[in-house]
Amino acid sequence: MNAPSVPPGESLRGATRRKLRRFSELRGKPVAAGEFWDIVAITAADEKQELAYKQQLSEKLKKKELPLGVQYHVFVDPAGAKIGNGGSTLCALRCLEKLYGDKWNSFTILLIHSGGYSQRLPNASALGKIFTALPFGNPIYQMLELKLAMYIDFPSHMNPGILVTCADDIELYSIGESEFIRFDKPGFTALAHPSSLTIGTTHGVFVLEPFNCLEHRDLEYRCCHRFLHKPSMEKMHQCNAVCRPRNVSQQDFAGGDTTSLILDHEYVYTDSLFYMDHKSARKLLAFYEKIGTLNCEIDAYGDFLQALGPGATVEYTRNTSNVTKEESELVDMRQRIFYLLKGTSLSVVVLNNSKFYHIGTTEEYLFHFTSDSSLKSELGLQSIAFSISPAIPKCPGKTSCIIHSILDSRCSVSPGSVVEYSRLGPDVSVGENCIISGSYVITTAVLPAYSFVCSLSLKMNGHLKYSTMVFGVQDTLKKNVKTLSDIKSLQFFGVCFLSCLDIWNLQVTEELFSGNKTYLSLWNARIFPVCSSLSDSVTTSLKMLNAVQNKSKFSLNTYKLLSIEEMLVYKDVEDMITYREQIFLELRRKQPDLETS
Protein backbone atom coordinates (compact mmCIF):
# COMPACT_ATOMS: atom_id res chain seq x y z
CA MET A 1 0.00 0.00 0.00
CA ASN A 2 1.26 3.49 -0.81
CA ALA A 3 2.38 5.73 2.03
CA PRO A 4 -0.51 7.77 3.47
CA SER A 5 1.49 11.01 3.21
CA VAL A 6 1.22 11.15 -0.62
CA PRO A 7 -0.67 14.37 -1.53
CA PRO A 8 -4.02 13.96 -3.37
CA GLY A 9 -3.47 13.31 -7.07
CA GLU A 10 0.30 13.03 -6.75
CA SER A 11 0.32 9.21 -6.85
CA LEU A 12 -1.72 9.27 -10.06
CA ARG A 13 0.68 11.78 -11.62
CA GLY A 14 3.70 9.74 -10.56
CA ALA A 15 2.28 6.46 -11.87
CA THR A 16 1.37 8.08 -15.20
CA ARG A 17 4.83 9.64 -15.66
CA ARG A 18 6.48 6.27 -14.91
CA LYS A 19 4.44 4.58 -17.67
CA LEU A 20 5.27 7.37 -20.11
CA ARG A 21 9.00 7.08 -19.32
CA ARG A 22 8.93 3.31 -19.83
CA PHE A 23 7.13 3.64 -23.16
CA SER A 24 9.56 6.36 -24.27
CA GLU A 25 12.42 3.91 -23.66
CA LEU A 26 10.76 1.39 -26.02
CA ARG A 27 10.02 3.83 -28.89
CA GLY A 28 11.99 2.87 -31.98
CA LYS A 29 13.60 -0.18 -30.34
CA PRO A 30 12.92 -3.91 -30.88
CA VAL A 31 10.98 -5.36 -27.95
CA ALA A 32 11.77 -8.67 -26.25
CA ALA A 33 9.27 -11.54 -26.27
CA GLY A 34 6.59 -10.97 -23.63
CA GLU A 35 7.72 -7.38 -23.01
CA PHE A 36 5.04 -5.78 -25.18
CA TRP A 37 1.97 -6.70 -27.22
CA ASP A 38 2.33 -9.40 -29.86
CA ILE A 39 -0.28 -7.65 -32.00
CA VAL A 40 -1.73 -4.14 -31.99
CA ALA A 41 -4.84 -3.92 -34.20
CA ILE A 42 -6.86 -0.82 -35.08
CA THR A 43 -10.33 -1.02 -36.62
CA ALA A 44 -11.39 1.16 -39.57
CA ALA A 45 -14.87 1.93 -40.89
CA ASP A 46 -14.07 1.68 -44.61
CA GLU A 47 -11.24 1.12 -47.08
CA LYS A 48 -10.42 4.84 -47.30
CA GLN A 49 -9.97 5.02 -43.53
CA GLU A 50 -8.02 1.74 -43.58
CA LEU A 51 -5.54 3.20 -46.08
CA ALA A 52 -5.17 6.41 -44.03
CA TYR A 53 -4.41 4.42 -40.89
CA LYS A 54 -1.91 2.17 -42.65
CA GLN A 55 -0.11 5.19 -44.11
CA GLN A 56 0.20 6.81 -40.69
CA LEU A 57 1.36 3.60 -39.00
CA SER A 58 3.98 3.16 -41.71
CA GLU A 59 5.16 6.74 -41.15
CA LYS A 60 5.37 6.23 -37.38
CA LEU A 61 7.40 3.03 -37.75
CA LYS A 62 9.71 4.72 -40.25
CA LYS A 63 10.31 7.60 -37.82
CA LYS A 64 10.76 5.12 -34.93
CA GLU A 65 7.90 6.54 -32.90
CA LEU A 66 6.55 3.07 -31.99
CA PRO A 67 8.14 -0.07 -30.47
CA LEU A 68 9.52 -2.36 -33.17
CA GLY A 69 9.11 -6.11 -33.63
CA VAL A 70 5.35 -5.86 -33.05
CA GLN A 71 2.69 -6.75 -35.62
CA TYR A 72 0.60 -3.62 -36.29
CA HIS A 73 -2.61 -4.22 -38.25
CA VAL A 74 -5.61 -2.26 -39.49
CA PHE A 75 -8.81 -4.30 -39.81
CA VAL A 76 -11.58 -2.76 -41.92
CA ASP A 77 -15.29 -3.39 -41.42
CA PRO A 78 -16.99 -5.16 -44.35
CA ALA A 79 -18.81 -2.89 -46.83
CA GLY A 80 -22.53 -2.49 -46.26
CA ALA A 81 -24.54 -1.91 -43.09
CA LYS A 82 -22.89 -0.36 -40.03
CA ILE A 83 -22.00 -3.12 -37.57
CA GLY A 84 -20.92 -1.17 -34.45
CA ASN A 85 -17.82 -1.82 -32.37
CA GLY A 86 -19.18 -5.24 -31.42
CA GLY A 87 -19.42 -6.18 -35.09
CA SER A 88 -15.94 -4.74 -35.64
CA THR A 89 -14.66 -6.97 -32.83
CA LEU A 90 -16.13 -10.05 -34.51
CA CYS A 91 -14.67 -8.97 -37.85
CA ALA A 92 -11.23 -8.46 -36.24
CA LEU A 93 -11.34 -12.01 -34.83
CA ARG A 94 -11.95 -13.36 -38.31
CA CYS A 95 -9.05 -11.29 -39.68
CA LEU A 96 -6.74 -12.69 -36.98
CA GLU A 97 -7.84 -16.22 -37.84
CA LYS A 98 -7.14 -15.65 -41.55
CA LEU A 99 -3.71 -14.14 -40.89
CA TYR A 100 -2.43 -16.43 -38.15
CA GLY A 101 -4.55 -19.59 -38.05
CA ASP A 102 -4.18 -21.28 -34.67
CA LYS A 103 -1.08 -19.24 -33.80
CA TRP A 104 -3.07 -16.32 -32.38
CA ASN A 105 -4.15 -18.62 -29.53
CA SER A 106 -0.86 -17.78 -27.84
CA PHE A 107 -0.79 -14.02 -28.55
CA THR A 108 -1.50 -10.99 -26.39
CA ILE A 109 -3.52 -8.66 -28.60
CA LEU A 110 -4.57 -5.03 -28.20
CA LEU A 111 -7.67 -4.18 -30.25
CA ILE A 112 -8.41 -0.45 -30.56
CA HIS A 113 -11.77 0.61 -31.97
CA SER A 114 -11.28 3.66 -34.17
CA GLY A 115 -13.83 3.10 -36.93
CA GLY A 116 -16.02 6.18 -36.46
CA TYR A 117 -16.00 9.39 -38.52
CA SER A 118 -15.59 11.63 -35.45
CA GLN A 119 -18.48 13.94 -36.31
CA ARG A 120 -18.30 15.50 -32.83
CA LEU A 121 -14.56 16.25 -33.18
CA PRO A 122 -14.08 16.76 -36.94
CA ASN A 123 -10.37 17.64 -36.81
CA ALA A 124 -9.98 13.90 -36.17
CA SER A 125 -12.29 12.90 -39.05
CA ALA A 126 -9.72 12.78 -41.85
CA LEU A 127 -6.84 10.99 -40.14
CA GLY A 128 -8.68 9.19 -37.32
CA LYS A 129 -9.39 9.55 -33.59
CA ILE A 130 -6.50 7.24 -32.69
CA PHE A 131 -4.12 9.70 -34.41
CA THR A 132 -5.37 12.77 -32.50
CA ALA A 133 -2.39 14.88 -31.41
CA LEU A 134 -1.78 15.51 -27.71
CA PRO A 135 0.13 18.55 -26.37
CA PHE A 136 3.21 16.78 -25.02
CA GLY A 137 6.10 14.56 -26.13
CA ASN A 138 8.93 14.88 -28.60
CA PRO A 139 7.93 13.90 -31.22
CA ILE A 140 4.34 14.79 -30.31
CA TYR A 141 2.35 11.95 -28.80
CA GLN A 142 -0.88 10.98 -30.46
CA MET A 143 -3.67 8.95 -28.84
CA LEU A 144 -2.08 5.73 -30.13
CA GLU A 145 1.18 6.30 -28.27
CA LEU A 146 -0.69 7.33 -25.12
CA LYS A 147 -2.78 4.15 -25.21
CA LEU A 148 0.35 2.03 -25.64
CA ALA A 149 2.05 3.89 -22.78
CA MET A 150 -0.86 3.62 -20.34
CA TYR A 151 -1.18 -0.13 -21.00
CA ILE A 152 2.59 -0.74 -20.86
CA ASP A 153 2.35 -3.10 -17.85
CA PHE A 154 -0.53 -5.21 -19.18
CA PRO A 155 1.00 -7.69 -21.69
CA SER A 156 3.52 -9.20 -19.26
CA HIS A 157 0.75 -9.93 -16.73
CA MET A 158 -1.84 -11.20 -19.18
CA ASN A 159 -2.80 -14.66 -20.37
CA PRO A 160 -3.13 -14.93 -24.16
CA GLY A 161 -6.24 -13.04 -25.18
CA ILE A 162 -7.59 -9.74 -26.46
CA LEU A 163 -7.83 -6.38 -24.72
CA VAL A 164 -10.60 -4.26 -26.26
CA THR A 165 -10.52 -0.46 -25.96
CA CYS A 166 -11.76 2.68 -27.75
CA ALA A 167 -9.64 5.32 -29.48
CA ASP A 168 -10.99 8.43 -27.78
CA ASP A 169 -10.73 7.64 -24.08
CA ILE A 170 -7.90 7.73 -21.55
CA GLU A 171 -7.58 5.58 -18.43
CA LEU A 172 -5.13 6.68 -15.74
CA TYR A 173 -4.58 4.71 -12.55
CA SER A 174 -2.24 4.27 -9.61
CA ILE A 175 -1.69 1.06 -7.64
CA GLY A 176 0.96 -0.14 -5.19
CA GLU A 177 4.53 -0.18 -6.49
CA SER A 178 4.78 -3.96 -6.19
CA GLU A 179 1.30 -4.59 -7.66
CA PHE A 180 0.25 -5.25 -11.25
CA ILE A 181 -3.11 -5.55 -12.97
CA ARG A 182 -3.48 -9.18 -13.97
CA PHE A 183 -5.68 -10.45 -16.78
CA ASP A 184 -5.44 -14.15 -15.97
CA LYS A 185 -9.02 -15.19 -15.17
CA PRO A 186 -11.22 -17.23 -17.55
CA GLY A 187 -13.96 -15.40 -19.46
CA PHE A 188 -14.02 -11.60 -19.48
CA THR A 189 -12.19 -9.14 -17.21
CA ALA A 190 -13.02 -5.41 -17.12
CA LEU A 191 -11.50 -2.35 -15.46
CA ALA A 192 -13.81 -0.41 -13.13
CA HIS A 193 -13.52 3.21 -11.99
CA PRO A 194 -15.42 4.95 -9.16
CA SER A 195 -17.81 7.49 -10.70
CA SER A 196 -20.79 9.62 -9.76
CA LEU A 197 -24.28 8.26 -10.48
CA THR A 198 -24.68 10.95 -13.15
CA ILE A 199 -21.61 9.60 -15.01
CA GLY A 200 -23.07 6.12 -14.60
CA THR A 201 -26.14 7.01 -16.68
CA THR A 202 -23.91 7.43 -19.78
CA HIS A 203 -21.57 4.47 -19.19
CA GLY A 204 -21.60 0.82 -18.31
CA VAL A 205 -22.09 0.12 -14.59
CA PHE A 206 -20.99 -2.99 -12.67
CA VAL A 207 -23.15 -4.69 -10.04
CA LEU A 208 -20.47 -6.33 -7.92
CA GLU A 209 -20.80 -9.40 -5.72
CA PRO A 210 -20.58 -8.67 -1.95
CA PHE A 211 -17.05 -8.00 -0.75
CA ASN A 212 -16.11 -8.84 2.82
CA CYS A 213 -12.53 -7.62 2.92
CA LEU A 214 -12.19 -4.93 5.58
CA GLU A 215 -9.12 -3.33 4.02
CA HIS A 216 -9.89 -1.12 1.02
CA ARG A 217 -7.12 -0.74 -1.51
CA ASP A 218 -6.31 1.07 -4.76
CA LEU A 219 -6.48 -2.33 -6.53
CA GLU A 220 -9.24 -4.85 -5.79
CA TYR A 221 -10.21 -8.01 -7.70
CA ARG A 222 -13.97 -8.50 -7.62
CA CYS A 223 -16.61 -10.73 -9.19
CA CYS A 224 -19.40 -9.08 -11.15
CA HIS A 225 -23.00 -10.18 -10.59
CA ARG A 226 -24.27 -8.35 -13.69
CA PHE A 227 -23.46 -5.43 -15.98
CA LEU A 228 -25.84 -2.52 -16.71
CA HIS A 229 -25.49 -0.44 -19.88
CA LYS A 230 -26.30 3.28 -19.48
CA PRO A 231 -28.80 2.63 -16.66
CA SER A 232 -31.07 5.20 -15.03
CA MET A 233 -30.30 6.20 -11.44
CA GLU A 234 -33.42 4.29 -10.37
CA LYS A 235 -32.14 1.16 -12.12
CA MET A 236 -28.73 1.48 -10.42
CA HIS A 237 -30.42 1.56 -7.01
CA GLN A 238 -32.82 -1.28 -7.88
CA CYS A 239 -29.97 -3.55 -8.97
CA ASN A 240 -27.72 -2.75 -5.97
CA ALA A 241 -25.07 -1.12 -8.15
CA VAL A 242 -24.78 1.93 -5.87
CA CYS A 243 -21.98 1.93 -3.31
CA ARG A 244 -22.33 3.92 -0.09
CA PRO A 245 -19.56 6.08 1.35
CA ARG A 246 -17.00 3.75 2.86
CA ASN A 247 -16.50 3.86 6.59
CA VAL A 248 -12.72 4.08 6.32
CA SER A 249 -10.08 6.68 6.94
CA GLN A 250 -8.62 8.58 3.99
CA GLN A 251 -5.23 7.09 4.92
CA ASP A 252 -6.42 3.74 3.52
CA PHE A 253 -6.07 5.21 0.00
CA ALA A 254 -3.20 6.55 -2.03
CA GLY A 255 -4.90 9.93 -2.17
CA GLY A 256 -6.26 10.33 -5.70
CA ASP A 257 -9.07 12.74 -6.61
CA THR A 258 -11.52 9.80 -6.56
CA THR A 259 -10.86 9.25 -2.86
CA SER A 260 -13.28 12.01 -1.82
CA LEU A 261 -15.95 10.44 -4.04
CA ILE A 262 -15.59 7.10 -2.27
CA LEU A 263 -15.50 8.66 1.20
CA ASP A 264 -18.19 11.32 0.85
CA HIS A 265 -20.82 10.35 -1.76
CA GLU A 266 -22.85 7.53 -3.21
CA TYR A 267 -20.97 6.23 -6.23
CA VAL A 268 -20.93 3.45 -8.83
CA TYR A 269 -18.17 1.58 -10.64
CA THR A 270 -18.14 2.35 -14.38
CA ASP A 271 -16.45 0.61 -17.31
CA SER A 272 -13.62 1.47 -19.69
CA LEU A 273 -11.71 -1.36 -21.38
CA PHE A 274 -12.17 -5.13 -21.13
CA TYR A 275 -10.21 -8.32 -21.78
CA MET A 276 -11.46 -11.63 -23.09
CA ASP A 277 -9.55 -14.89 -22.98
CA HIS A 278 -9.00 -16.98 -26.10
CA LYS A 279 -11.73 -19.45 -25.27
CA SER A 280 -14.30 -16.62 -25.23
CA ALA A 281 -12.83 -15.07 -28.37
CA ARG A 282 -13.03 -18.43 -30.15
CA LYS A 283 -16.67 -18.80 -29.11
CA LEU A 284 -17.50 -15.38 -30.60
CA LEU A 285 -15.56 -16.17 -33.78
CA ALA A 286 -17.42 -19.45 -34.29
CA PHE A 287 -20.70 -17.57 -33.84
CA TYR A 288 -19.66 -14.94 -36.44
CA GLU A 289 -18.59 -17.62 -38.92
CA LYS A 290 -21.99 -19.27 -38.50
CA ILE A 291 -24.11 -16.13 -39.08
CA GLY A 292 -21.98 -15.02 -42.06
CA THR A 293 -23.13 -11.42 -42.51
CA LEU A 294 -24.09 -8.93 -39.84
CA ASN A 295 -26.76 -6.37 -40.79
CA CYS A 296 -27.18 -4.45 -37.54
CA GLU A 297 -25.05 -2.50 -35.05
CA ILE A 298 -23.73 -4.59 -32.17
CA ASP A 299 -22.15 -2.86 -29.16
CA ALA A 300 -19.13 -4.61 -27.67
CA TYR A 301 -20.01 -3.25 -24.24
CA GLY A 302 -23.81 -3.25 -24.21
CA ASP A 303 -24.27 -6.52 -26.09
CA PHE A 304 -21.29 -8.59 -24.90
CA LEU A 305 -20.90 -7.53 -21.26
CA GLN A 306 -24.63 -7.44 -20.43
CA ALA A 307 -24.78 -11.18 -21.19
CA LEU A 308 -22.15 -11.96 -18.54
CA GLY A 309 -22.28 -12.79 -14.84
CA PRO A 310 -24.74 -14.91 -12.83
CA GLY A 311 -27.30 -12.09 -12.58
CA ALA A 312 -27.56 -11.40 -16.34
CA THR A 313 -31.11 -11.48 -17.74
CA VAL A 314 -32.37 -11.45 -21.31
CA GLU A 315 -34.57 -8.35 -20.78
CA TYR A 316 -31.90 -5.88 -22.01
CA THR A 317 -32.02 -7.42 -25.49
CA ARG A 318 -35.43 -5.79 -26.07
CA ASN A 319 -34.39 -2.37 -24.75
CA THR A 320 -33.51 -0.20 -27.75
CA SER A 321 -33.66 3.19 -25.99
CA ASN A 322 -29.87 3.59 -26.28
CA VAL A 323 -29.78 2.52 -29.93
CA THR A 324 -29.45 5.13 -32.68
CA LYS A 325 -31.23 3.05 -35.30
CA GLU A 326 -33.42 0.04 -34.56
CA GLU A 327 -32.90 -2.63 -37.18
CA SER A 328 -35.41 -5.44 -37.53
CA GLU A 329 -32.89 -8.12 -36.62
CA LEU A 330 -31.20 -6.28 -33.74
CA VAL A 331 -33.28 -7.85 -30.94
CA ASP A 332 -32.86 -11.33 -32.43
CA MET A 333 -29.08 -10.87 -32.76
CA ARG A 334 -28.79 -9.60 -29.19
CA GLN A 335 -30.68 -12.61 -27.90
CA ARG A 336 -28.45 -15.00 -29.80
CA ILE A 337 -25.36 -13.33 -28.32
CA PHE A 338 -26.95 -13.46 -24.85
CA TYR A 339 -27.51 -17.22 -25.01
CA LEU A 340 -24.05 -17.72 -26.55
CA LEU A 341 -22.26 -15.94 -23.67
CA LYS A 342 -24.70 -16.77 -20.84
CA GLY A 343 -22.85 -18.33 -17.92
CA THR A 344 -19.49 -16.77 -18.88
CA SER A 345 -17.85 -15.08 -15.91
CA LEU A 346 -17.11 -11.37 -15.70
CA SER A 347 -14.25 -10.47 -13.37
CA VAL A 348 -13.69 -6.84 -12.43
CA VAL A 349 -10.44 -5.07 -11.61
CA VAL A 350 -11.54 -2.23 -9.33
CA LEU A 351 -9.18 0.75 -9.53
CA ASN A 352 -10.12 3.03 -6.65
CA ASN A 353 -7.43 5.57 -7.51
CA SER A 354 -8.13 5.98 -11.22
CA LYS A 355 -9.57 8.37 -13.77
CA PHE A 356 -11.46 7.84 -17.00
CA TYR A 357 -11.41 10.67 -19.54
CA HIS A 358 -13.19 10.98 -22.87
CA ILE A 359 -11.85 13.26 -25.61
CA GLY A 360 -14.39 12.73 -28.37
CA THR A 361 -16.10 16.12 -28.67
CA THR A 362 -14.94 19.68 -29.37
CA GLU A 363 -16.08 20.67 -25.87
CA GLU A 364 -14.04 17.93 -24.15
CA TYR A 365 -11.04 18.59 -26.40
CA LEU A 366 -10.93 22.33 -25.62
CA PHE A 367 -11.59 21.82 -21.91
CA HIS A 368 -8.82 19.29 -21.31
CA PHE A 369 -6.21 21.04 -23.46
CA THR A 370 -6.79 24.66 -22.39
CA SER A 371 -8.22 24.71 -18.85
CA ASP A 372 -6.62 23.79 -15.56
CA SER A 373 -8.11 20.30 -15.82
CA SER A 374 -6.92 17.32 -13.78
CA LEU A 375 -5.86 15.57 -16.99
CA LYS A 376 -3.55 18.45 -17.89
CA SER A 377 -1.76 18.08 -14.56
CA GLU A 378 -1.69 14.27 -14.57
CA LEU A 379 -0.33 13.89 -18.11
CA GLY A 380 1.82 17.00 -18.10
CA LEU A 381 -0.02 18.58 -21.05
CA GLN A 382 1.65 21.78 -22.25
CA SER A 383 0.51 25.13 -23.59
CA ILE A 384 3.22 25.17 -26.26
CA ALA A 385 4.09 21.65 -27.40
CA PHE A 386 6.77 21.15 -30.06
CA SER A 387 5.99 24.55 -31.60
CA ILE A 388 7.30 28.03 -32.25
CA SER A 389 4.84 30.50 -30.79
CA PRO A 390 4.65 33.91 -29.16
CA ALA A 391 4.16 34.01 -25.40
CA ILE A 392 0.84 32.52 -24.41
CA PRO A 393 -1.61 34.98 -22.82
CA LYS A 394 -3.30 33.57 -19.73
CA CYS A 395 -6.52 34.29 -17.96
CA PRO A 396 -7.61 32.63 -14.71
CA GLY A 397 -8.01 28.89 -15.27
CA LYS A 398 -7.53 29.04 -19.03
CA THR A 399 -4.75 29.27 -21.63
CA SER A 400 -4.34 28.60 -25.35
CA CYS A 401 -2.67 25.41 -26.61
CA ILE A 402 -0.28 25.23 -29.59
CA ILE A 403 0.68 21.79 -30.95
CA HIS A 404 3.25 21.06 -33.71
CA SER A 405 2.76 24.50 -35.26
CA ILE A 406 4.67 27.61 -36.32
CA LEU A 407 3.15 30.94 -35.29
CA ASP A 408 4.57 34.33 -36.18
CA SER A 409 5.62 36.30 -33.11
CA ARG A 410 3.09 39.02 -33.99
CA CYS A 411 0.00 36.84 -34.29
CA SER A 412 -2.34 36.36 -31.33
CA VAL A 413 -4.24 33.33 -30.07
CA SER A 414 -6.79 33.94 -27.31
CA PRO A 415 -7.10 31.73 -24.23
CA GLY A 416 -9.26 28.63 -24.65
CA SER A 417 -8.19 27.97 -28.27
CA VAL A 418 -6.18 25.08 -29.75
CA VAL A 419 -3.94 25.34 -32.84
CA GLU A 420 -2.49 22.10 -34.26
CA TYR A 421 -0.39 21.29 -37.33
CA SER A 422 -0.75 24.86 -38.65
CA ARG A 423 1.14 27.98 -39.69
CA LEU A 424 -0.21 31.40 -38.71
CA GLY A 425 1.18 34.66 -40.12
CA PRO A 426 1.78 38.02 -38.38
CA ASP A 427 -1.66 39.52 -38.98
CA VAL A 428 -3.74 36.63 -37.67
CA SER A 429 -5.95 37.01 -34.62
CA VAL A 430 -7.68 33.93 -33.19
CA GLY A 431 -10.61 34.47 -30.84
CA GLU A 432 -11.44 32.42 -27.74
CA ASN A 433 -12.44 28.74 -27.81
CA CYS A 434 -11.40 28.08 -31.42
CA ILE A 435 -9.93 24.95 -33.00
CA ILE A 436 -7.51 25.49 -35.93
CA SER A 437 -6.16 22.33 -37.58
CA GLY A 438 -3.94 21.67 -40.59
CA SER A 439 -4.28 25.24 -41.81
CA TYR A 440 -2.04 27.91 -43.33
CA VAL A 441 -3.17 31.49 -42.67
CA ILE A 442 -0.74 34.00 -44.12
CA THR A 443 -3.05 36.93 -44.95
CA THR A 444 -4.73 39.27 -42.47
CA ALA A 445 -7.44 37.28 -40.73
CA VAL A 446 -9.66 37.56 -37.68
CA LEU A 447 -11.11 34.26 -36.55
CA PRO A 448 -14.23 34.86 -34.45
CA ALA A 449 -14.53 33.21 -31.03
CA TYR A 450 -15.85 29.63 -31.17
CA SER A 451 -14.64 29.09 -34.76
CA PHE A 452 -13.74 25.63 -36.01
CA VAL A 453 -11.30 25.66 -38.95
CA CYS A 454 -9.84 22.45 -40.40
CA SER A 455 -8.09 22.10 -43.77
CA LEU A 456 -7.80 18.92 -45.84
CA SER A 457 -5.67 18.04 -48.85
CA LEU A 458 -7.69 16.43 -51.64
CA LYS A 459 -6.87 14.35 -54.70
CA MET A 460 -9.47 15.10 -57.38
CA ASN A 461 -9.09 13.71 -60.90
CA GLY A 462 -5.39 13.25 -60.22
CA HIS A 463 -4.91 16.89 -59.16
CA LEU A 464 -3.98 18.16 -55.68
CA LYS A 465 -6.64 20.47 -54.27
CA TYR A 466 -7.59 21.83 -50.83
CA SER A 467 -10.77 22.49 -48.92
CA THR A 468 -11.30 23.95 -45.46
CA MET A 469 -14.30 23.15 -43.30
CA VAL A 470 -15.48 25.99 -41.07
CA PHE A 471 -18.35 26.26 -38.60
CA GLY A 472 -18.94 26.91 -34.90
CA VAL A 473 -17.40 24.56 -32.33
CA GLN A 474 -20.87 24.27 -30.78
CA ASP A 475 -22.60 23.35 -34.07
CA THR A 476 -24.10 19.85 -34.19
CA LEU A 477 -22.93 18.22 -37.42
CA LYS A 478 -24.83 15.01 -36.68
CA LYS A 479 -28.24 16.70 -36.38
CA ASN A 480 -30.25 15.78 -39.47
CA VAL A 481 -33.65 16.44 -41.00
CA LYS A 482 -35.63 14.40 -43.48
CA THR A 483 -36.81 17.02 -45.98
CA LEU A 484 -35.54 20.20 -47.63
CA SER A 485 -38.36 22.18 -46.02
CA ASP A 486 -36.99 21.26 -42.58
CA ILE A 487 -33.42 22.47 -43.07
CA LYS A 488 -34.41 25.75 -41.41
CA SER A 489 -34.00 23.88 -38.11
CA LEU A 490 -30.27 23.31 -38.81
CA GLN A 491 -27.84 25.92 -37.50
CA PHE A 492 -24.44 27.07 -38.79
CA PHE A 493 -22.44 29.12 -36.29
CA GLY A 494 -25.65 29.66 -34.34
CA VAL A 495 -27.44 31.10 -37.40
CA CYS A 496 -30.38 29.47 -39.22
CA PHE A 497 -28.85 27.41 -42.04
CA LEU A 498 -31.47 28.68 -44.49
CA SER A 499 -30.30 32.26 -43.85
CA CYS A 500 -26.68 31.20 -44.40
CA LEU A 501 -27.53 29.67 -47.78
CA ASP A 502 -29.11 32.97 -48.79
CA ILE A 503 -25.95 34.86 -47.71
CA TRP A 504 -23.85 32.47 -49.83
CA ASN A 505 -26.23 32.71 -52.80
CA LEU A 506 -26.89 28.95 -52.78
CA GLN A 507 -30.16 27.34 -53.86
CA VAL A 508 -32.03 24.87 -51.66
CA THR A 509 -32.13 21.74 -53.81
CA GLU A 510 -31.38 18.06 -53.32
CA GLU A 511 -28.06 18.66 -55.10
CA LEU A 512 -27.01 20.76 -52.11
CA PHE A 513 -26.51 17.51 -50.15
CA SER A 514 -24.28 14.51 -50.81
CA GLY A 515 -24.90 10.85 -50.03
CA ASN A 516 -28.12 9.62 -48.46
CA LYS A 517 -30.79 12.24 -49.23
CA THR A 518 -33.01 11.00 -46.40
CA TYR A 519 -30.58 12.47 -43.84
CA LEU A 520 -29.82 16.15 -44.49
CA SER A 521 -27.23 17.72 -42.17
CA LEU A 522 -24.22 20.03 -41.99
CA TRP A 523 -22.13 16.87 -42.42
CA ASN A 524 -23.36 16.24 -45.96
CA ALA A 525 -24.11 19.84 -47.03
CA ARG A 526 -22.08 20.88 -50.09
CA ILE A 527 -20.95 24.28 -48.85
CA PHE A 528 -17.14 24.18 -48.64
CA PRO A 529 -15.11 25.63 -51.56
CA VAL A 530 -12.36 23.68 -53.34
CA CYS A 531 -9.21 25.73 -54.01
CA SER A 532 -5.81 25.21 -55.64
CA SER A 533 -3.72 26.23 -52.61
CA LEU A 534 -3.97 25.63 -48.90
CA SER A 535 -3.79 29.33 -47.99
CA ASP A 536 -6.50 30.26 -50.57
CA SER A 537 -8.68 27.50 -49.19
CA VAL A 538 -8.49 28.85 -45.63
CA THR A 539 -8.97 32.45 -46.76
CA THR A 540 -12.05 31.60 -48.86
CA SER A 541 -13.73 29.52 -46.15
CA LEU A 542 -13.07 32.24 -43.56
CA LYS A 543 -14.80 34.72 -45.88
CA MET A 544 -17.93 32.55 -45.89
CA LEU A 545 -17.78 32.36 -42.09
CA ASN A 546 -17.28 36.12 -41.70
CA ALA A 547 -20.13 36.78 -44.13
CA VAL A 548 -22.49 34.86 -41.84
CA GLN A 549 -21.17 36.74 -38.80
CA ASN A 550 -21.53 40.13 -40.48
CA LYS A 551 -24.73 39.24 -42.39
CA SER A 552 -23.03 40.35 -45.64
CA LYS A 553 -23.21 38.56 -49.00
CA PHE A 554 -20.43 36.22 -50.14
CA SER A 555 -21.34 34.19 -53.22
CA LEU A 556 -20.20 30.56 -53.31
CA ASN A 557 -21.94 29.58 -56.53
CA THR A 558 -18.81 30.10 -58.65
CA TYR A 559 -16.84 27.49 -56.63
CA LYS A 560 -16.73 23.76 -56.78
CA LEU A 561 -18.29 22.84 -53.42
CA LEU A 562 -17.92 19.71 -51.28
CA SER A 563 -19.52 18.39 -48.12
CA ILE A 564 -17.39 17.11 -45.22
CA GLU A 565 -18.61 13.63 -46.18
CA GLU A 566 -17.13 14.11 -49.69
CA MET A 567 -13.89 15.65 -48.39
CA LEU A 568 -13.20 12.39 -46.56
CA VAL A 569 -13.66 10.47 -49.82
CA TYR A 570 -11.23 12.72 -51.71
CA LYS A 571 -8.72 13.25 -48.86
CA ASP A 572 -5.04 12.99 -49.77
CA VAL A 573 -3.47 11.52 -46.64
CA GLU A 574 0.03 11.54 -48.09
CA ASP A 575 -0.04 15.29 -48.71
CA MET A 576 -1.41 16.01 -45.22
CA ILE A 577 1.38 13.93 -43.68
CA THR A 578 3.91 15.74 -45.90
CA TYR A 579 2.63 19.13 -44.69
CA ARG A 580 3.05 18.03 -41.07
CA GLU A 581 6.55 16.74 -41.85
CA GLN A 582 7.49 20.08 -43.44
CA ILE A 583 6.48 21.85 -40.22
CA PHE A 584 8.42 19.24 -38.21
CA LEU A 585 11.61 19.78 -40.23
CA GLU A 586 11.30 23.56 -40.04
CA LEU A 587 10.82 23.38 -36.26
CA ARG A 588 13.92 21.22 -35.91
CA ARG A 589 15.92 23.53 -38.19
CA LYS A 590 14.90 26.76 -36.45
CA GLN A 591 15.17 25.32 -32.96
CA PRO A 592 17.33 22.19 -33.02
CA ASP A 593 17.15 21.89 -29.23
CA LEU A 594 13.36 22.13 -29.26
CA GLU A 595 12.06 19.99 -26.43
CA THR A 596 8.67 19.65 -24.85
CA SER A 597 9.54 17.80 -21.68
Secondary structure, DSSP 8 states (H G I E B T S, - for coil): ---TTS-TTHHHHHHHHHHHHHHHHHTTSB--TTTS-SEEEEEESSHHHHHHHHHHHHHHHHTT-S-BS-EEEEEE--SSS--HHHHHHHHHHHHHHHHHGGGGGG-EEEEEE--S--TTSGGGTTT-GGG-B-S-TTTT-BHHHHHHHHTTTSGGGB-SEEEEEETTEEEEE---TT----B-SSSEEEEEEEE-HHHHTTSEEEEE-----SS--SEEEEEEEEEEES--HHHHHHTT--B---SS-GGGS---TTHHHHHHS-BEEEEEEEEEEHHHHHHHHHHHHHH----S---IIIIIGGG-STT--GGGGG--TT-SS--TTHHHHHHHHHHHHTT--EEEEEESSEEEEE--SHHHHHHHHHB--HHHHHHT--SEES-B-----EETTEE-EEES-EE-TT-EE-TT-EEES-EE-TTEEE-TT-EEES-EE-S-EEE-TTEEEEEEEEEETTEEEEEEEEEETT--TT-EESSGGGGGG-EETTEEHHHHHHHTT---SGGGB-S-TTSEESTTB--EEEESSHHHHHHHHHHHHHHHHHT-----TTS-EE-HHHHHHHB-HHHHHHHHHHHHHHHHHH-TT----
